[in-house]
Amino acid sequence: MSMSHRTAWAASGTVAGIAALLAVNYAAFHIGPVERLDADLYNQFIGLSFRPHVHHVATSIANLCDPFPYIYFCAVPIVVALYRH
């Protein structure tokens, strides 16, 4: 069973995205300078919450980073593919 060219591109893009996610996760939690930079940026971002004129914008951006809705978005193509198969 061979994959079409379009499917191979989609699969390789998925693998590249997962690899990039794992690399960023590893760097943020296990490489000292990157870990400190990540923590510093996080603390600066949290500091925006105490400024009234940017609280709404900071909260909106932070809500975009909530991973749970994206889990459902990832499940949709899988369900569609299983349904079509």
The 8 nearest C-alpha neighbors of each residue, nearest first, counted from 0:
[[1, 2, 3, 6, 7, 4, 84, 5],
 [2, 0, 3, 7, 4, 6, 5, 10],
 [3, 1, 6, 7, 4, 0, 5, 10],
 [2, 4, 6, 5, 7, 1, 8, 0],
 [3, 5, 7, 6, 8, 2, 9, 1],
 [4, 6, 8, 3, 7, 9, 2, 10],
 [7, 5, 9, 3, 8, 4, 2, 10],
 [6, 8, 10, 4, 9, 5, 11, 2],
 [9, 7, 11, 5, 6, 10, 12, 4],
 [10, 8, 6, 12, 7, 11, 13, 5],
 [9, 11, 13, 7, 12, 8, 6, 14],
 [10, 12, 14, 8, 13, 9, 7, 15],
 [13, 11, 15, 9, 10, 14, 16, 8],
 [12, 14, 10, 16, 11, 15, 9, 17],
 [13, 15, 11, 17, 12, 16, 18, 10],
 [16, 14, 12, 18, 13, 17, 11, 19],
 [17, 15, 19, 13, 18, 14, 12, 20],
 [16, 18, 20, 14, 19, 15, 21, 13],
 [19, 17, 15, 21, 16, 20, 14, 22],
 [20, 18, 22, 16, 17, 21, 15, 23],
 [21, 19, 17, 23, 18, 22, 24, 16],
 [20, 22, 24, 18, 19, 23, 25, 17],
 [23, 21, 19, 25, 24, 20, 26, 18],
 [24, 22, 26, 20, 25, 21, 27, 19],
 [25, 23, 21, 27, 22, 26, 20, 28],
 [26, 24, 22, 28, 23, 27, 29, 21],
 [25, 27, 23, 30, 24, 29, 28, 33],
 [28, 26, 34, 24, 25, 33, 23, 29],
 [27, 29, 25, 34, 26, 24, 30, 33],
 [28, 30, 26, 25, 27, 31, 34, 33],
 [31, 29, 26, 33, 34, 32, 28, 27],
 [30, 32, 34, 33, 35, 29, 28, 26],
 [33, 31, 35, 34, 30, 36, 37, 27],
 [32, 34, 36, 35, 31, 30, 27, 37],
 [33, 35, 27, 31, 37, 32, 36, 28],
 [36, 34, 38, 32, 37, 33, 39, 31],
 [37, 35, 33, 39, 38, 34, 40, 32],
 [36, 38, 34, 40, 35, 39, 33, 41],
 [39, 37, 41, 35, 36, 40, 42, 34],
 [38, 40, 36, 42, 41, 37, 35, 43],
 [41, 39, 43, 37, 42, 38, 44, 36],
 [40, 42, 38, 44, 39, 43, 37, 45],
 [43, 41, 45, 39, 44, 40, 46, 38],
 [44, 42, 46, 40, 45, 41, 39, 47],
 [43, 45, 41, 46, 47, 42, 40, 48],
 [44, 46, 42, 47, 43, 48, 41, 49],
 [47, 45, 43, 44, 48, 49, 42, 50],
 [48, 46, 45, 44, 49, 50, 53, 54],
 [49, 47, 54, 46, 50, 45, 57, 53],
 [50, 48, 47, 46, 51, 54, 45, 53],
 [49, 51, 47, 48, 52, 53, 54, 46],
 [50, 52, 54, 53, 49, 48, 55, 47],
 [51, 53, 50, 54, 55, 56, 49, 47],
 [54, 52, 56, 51, 55, 50, 57, 47],
 [53, 55, 48, 57, 51, 56, 52, 50],
 [54, 56, 58, 57, 53, 59, 52, 51],
 [57, 55, 59, 53, 58, 54, 60, 52],
 [58, 56, 54, 60, 59, 55, 53, 61],
 [57, 59, 61, 55, 56, 60, 54, 62],
 [60, 58, 56, 62, 57, 61, 55, 63],
 [59, 61, 63, 57, 62, 58, 56, 64],
 [62, 60, 58, 64, 63, 59, 57, 65],
 [61, 63, 59, 64, 65, 60, 58, 57],
 [64, 62, 60, 61, 65, 59, 66, 58],
 [63, 65, 61, 62, 66, 60, 67, 59],
 [64, 66, 62, 63, 67, 68, 61, 69],
 [67, 65, 69, 68, 64, 70, 63, 62],
 [66, 68, 70, 69, 65, 71, 64, 72],
 [69, 67, 70, 71, 66, 72, 65, 73],
 [70, 68, 72, 71, 67, 66, 73, 65],
 [71, 69, 73, 67, 68, 72, 74, 66],
 [70, 72, 74, 69, 73, 68, 75, 67],
 [71, 73, 69, 75, 74, 70, 68, 76],
 [74, 72, 70, 71, 75, 69, 76, 77],
 [73, 75, 71, 77, 72, 76, 78, 70],
 [74, 76, 78, 72, 77, 73, 79, 71],
 [77, 75, 79, 78, 74, 80, 73, 72],
 [78, 76, 80, 74, 75, 79, 81, 73],
 [77, 79, 81, 75, 80, 76, 82, 74],
 [80, 78, 76, 82, 77, 81, 83, 75],
 [81, 79, 77, 83, 82, 78, 76, 84],
 [80, 82, 78, 84, 79, 83, 77, 76],
 [81, 83, 79, 80, 84, 78, 77, 76],
 [84, 82, 80, 81, 79, 78, 77, 76],
 [83, 81, 82, 80, 79, 78, 77, 76]]
